[in-house]
Every structure is written in C-alpha cells, then in structure tokens.
C-alpha cells in the first residue's frame, strides 16, 4: 500500500447502538457505558462478557426509543386536547436517562399506553358529545315534534314509524365516539355533514339510513387519519435513519481524525466537507513539504491517495517518494489498529506497494503553478 488504498469499513454493533442511544438522550458522539464495555470486551477477547454487554445496551436502546414514542404520543394528544378545548388528563412525559433501568422504562410504557388509550377514548367522546349537541340543539323543537314517538306507538319497531329522538341521539353519540379525536378538519366536517341529516329524518328507517352513512364516513375518516399517522411515523423513521447515518459518519470521521492526529499528522477538512455521502480530508506532516494524503470517507469505504505538491524531477525525489510511501503505509496500519479499538473495522480491498507507480501531483498544485507561470509571463511581457 503506497500511493493508493481502498478499505471497506463497518461499525461495530456496540457503536451503532450507543450512537442511537446518545441521539435519544441528546448527547454527543461518546459511547454509552455498556457500549464501551462491549468494545472493551471485544478487544480483550472476552466473548461472553461482550455478548452480555451488547445485549444490555440493545435492550436499553430499544426501551429508550419506546419511551420516546410514548412521549411523542403524549405531545400529539395534548395538541388534540388543546384544539378541542377538552379536559382529558394525560400522563406527564418521561425525562429520559441512561441510568434508568430498561425494565422501568418498559413498565412506564405499558402504563402510559393504558392511560393514553383512555385519554383518546375520552377525547373521542368529547368530539361526539360536541357534534351531537350542535346537531340537536340547532333544531331541538323540530326534532321533538318530528322525531318524538307517539304515546300509542307499538312496542315492536316499525320502520315507517317516527324515530325516538332520545334513542337517535344516544345512537348518534355512540357512533360518533368511534371517530378518532385527531381526525382532520375535512374528515370531521364530512362526518358532521352526514350527521346533520338526522334533523330531517321523519321515520326510524330514515334515521337508520342517516346513521349508516355517518358510520361509513367515520370509517373513511378513521382510515385517512390512520394513513396520516402512518405517513408521519414513516417520515419520523426516515428522519431518524438519516440522523443515525449522519451520526455514524461523524463518528467515523472523528475517529479517523483522532487516530491520525495521534500519529503526528495534521488533518484538514473532515467535518467541513461532511455530506450525506461522506467527507474528504487532507493529511500532512511537518516533515513532508512536498507530500500529502488525500482521503475520502464514504458511507462504507475509505479511499486514500498519496500525492505530490510538485512533479518529481530527480532520482532523489523518487527515493523520497518511496520513503514517504513506506511511512504512510506503517501509519495507515497503526491507524487501523486504533480504529478497531474504537469499533471501526476496516478490510483492505486494494493497495499498492511503495514505488510501484509515480505519485500523482495534486490538482490544486497544478492550478496554483499555472497561475504563477501566467503571472511570470505577464511580468516578462511588461518588461
């Protein structure tokens, strides 16, 4: 390996889980406690201890994510409650802490689910009562007159007989209570539009027909609401995956930077050039006036190339090139060992031995040299 090398890289599971936990907790890229223990056990060859630490950090990370989901549901229902002006009681969001046992988090999630289900039913009942009251209050007298059952009505229901306003109102309330409380304005409006037709239903059969239409519109509204919830969950999952990928790229770049700086290199770029696909950095040394290493870190690969700042012009230059390549080869292997300790595995897929080919000249150097030559020509012309 000399002027060129390519290596596939992969993060250890302990690093991936720790980075996810850190994001949930709002922390930096340092490894969580159990993640660090798993890496230490890996380095020491203690397979059983590593497996135990890894299982614990995986359980903790999953429990934290579930708690985050409940906190988000609490916030969503709180928004719905405020919009409706209801008084449903909601549990307080949980303050997340790495030290909180996973079993405690799981128990809190189970209790919170029950409380949130009850709050959702209460909010749905609030919506049902509100819509029902609006409909029947608008034409209370007319409904009493048109839908009131005569005292001499038969005990067996007759589809042609007038509907009982009390029964209709109670049935409508039960039907409307099935509407999800976070249904959108358009969905709620469609349901209310159908429910208002009860005011003009003169018979029990007509009232039942209207109620059936209300049921169908509620089914449609709930379907749309669940689709919206799923779309929101999908966007949240995509955003979470993107944030996790960015955290992993930052961790890799930070670890590579630290490894080579510890070996005496100056590292430029890195975070400054970080993109969705990776980052680029330039490695130099004080004793290397004419040489540098360009390194590209992609999602799953590192590519490095040693370059010259100016073309080699003598055998002495080529001898120095071979020396620099040998230094870089040793440094790269030392850096790989340091990265392995940080949970970054690297498998070299392609490399060159020192002196196999002439080192390329950096594009920046050629560009700078061309501008200098043009300035020199202009000065000669002016003279």
Rosetta blueprint (number, residue, H / E / L):
1 X L
2 X L
3 X L
4 X E
5 X E
6 X E
7 X E
8 X E
9 X E
10 X E
11 X E
12 X L
13 X H
14 X H
15 X H
16 X H
17 X H
18 X H
19 X H
20 X H
21 X H
22 X H
23 X H
24 X H
25 X H
26 X L
27 X L
28 X L
29 X L
30 X L
31 X L
32 X L
33 X H
34 X H
35 X H
36 X H
37 X H
38 X H
39 X H
40 X H
41 X H
42 X H
43 X H
44 X H
45 X L
46 X L
47 X H
48 X H
49 X H
50 X H
51 X H
52 X H
53 X H
54 X H
55 X H
56 X H
57 X H
58 X H
59 X H
60 X H
61 X H
62 X H
63 X H
64 X H
65 X H
66 X H
67 X H
68 X H
69 X H
70 X H
71 X H
72 X H
73 X H
74 X H
75 X H
76 X H
77 X H
78 X H
79 X H
80 X H
81 X H
82 X H
83 X H
84 X H
85 X L
86 X L
87 X L
88 X L
89 X L
90 X L
91 X L
92 X L
93 X L
94 X L
95 X L
96 X L
97 X L
98 X L
99 X L
100 X L
101 X L
102 X H
103 X H
104 X H
105 X H
106 X H
107 X H
108 X H
109 X H
110 X H
111 X H
112 X H
113 X H
114 X H
115 X H
116 X H
117 X H
118 X H
119 X H
120 X H
121 X H
122 X H
123 X H
124 X H
125 X H
126 X H
127 X H
128 X H
129 X H
130 X H
131 X H
132 X H
133 X H
134 X H
135 X H
136 X H
137 X H
138 X H
139 X L
140 X H
141 X H
142 X H
143 X H
144 X H
145 X H
146 X H
147 X H
148 X L
149 X L
150 X L
151 X L
152 X L
153 X L
154 X L
155 X L
156 X L
157 X L
158 X L
159 X L
160 X L
161 X L
162 X L
163 X L
164 X L
165 X H
166 X H
167 X H
168 X H
169 X H
170 X H
171 X H
172 X H
173 X H
174 X H
175 X H
176 X H
177 X L
178 X L
179 X L
180 X L
181 X L
182 X L
183 X L
184 X L
185 X H
186 X H
187 X H
188 X H
189 X H
190 X H
191 X H
192 X H
193 X H
194 X H
195 X H
196 X H
197 X H
198 X H
199 X H
200 X H
201 X L
202 X L
203 X L
204 X H
205 X H
206 X H
207 X H
208 X H
209 X H
210 X H
211 X H
212 X H
213 X H
214 X H
215 X H
216 X H
217 X H
218 X H
219 X H
220 X H
221 X H
222 X H
223 X H
224 X H
225 X H
226 X H
227 X H
228 X H
229 X H
230 X H
231 X H
232 X H
233 X H
234 X H
235 X H
236 X H
237 X H
238 X H
239 X H
240 X H
241 X H
242 X H
243 X H
244 X H
245 X H
246 X H
247 X H
248 X H
249 X H
250 X H
251 X H
252 X H
253 X H
254 X H
255 X H
256 X H
257 X H
258 X H
259 X H
260 X H
261 X H
262 X H
263 X L
264 X L
265 X L
266 X E
267 X E
268 X E
269 X E
270 X H
271 X H
272 X H
273 X H
274 X L
275 X E
276 X L
277 X L
278 X E
279 X E
280 X E
281 X E
282 X E
283 X E
284 X E
285 X L
286 X L
287 X L
288 X L
289 X L
290 X L
291 X E
292 X E
293 X E
294 X E
295 X E
296 X E
297 X E
298 X E
299 X L
300 X L
301 X E
302 X E
303 X E
304 X E
305 X E
306 X E
307 X E
308 X E
309 X L
310 X L
311 X L
312 X L
313 X L
314 X L
315 X H
316 X H
317 X H
318 X H
319 X H
320 X H
321 X H
322 X H
323 X H
324 X H
325 X H
326 X H
327 X H
328 X H
329 X H
330 X H
331 X H
332 X H
333 X H
334 X H
335 X H
336 X H
337 X H
338 X H
339 X H
340 X H
341 X H
342 X L
343 X L
344 X E
345 X E
346 X E
347 X E
348 X E
349 X E
350 X E
351 X E
352 X L
353 X L
354 X L
355 X L
356 X L
357 X L
358 X L
359 X L
360 X E
361 X E
362 X L
363 X H
364 X H
365 X H
366 X H
367 X H
368 X H
369 X H
370 X H
371 X H
372 X H
373 X H
374 X H
375 X H
376 X H
377 X H
378 X H
379 X H
380 X H
381 X H
382 X H
383 X L
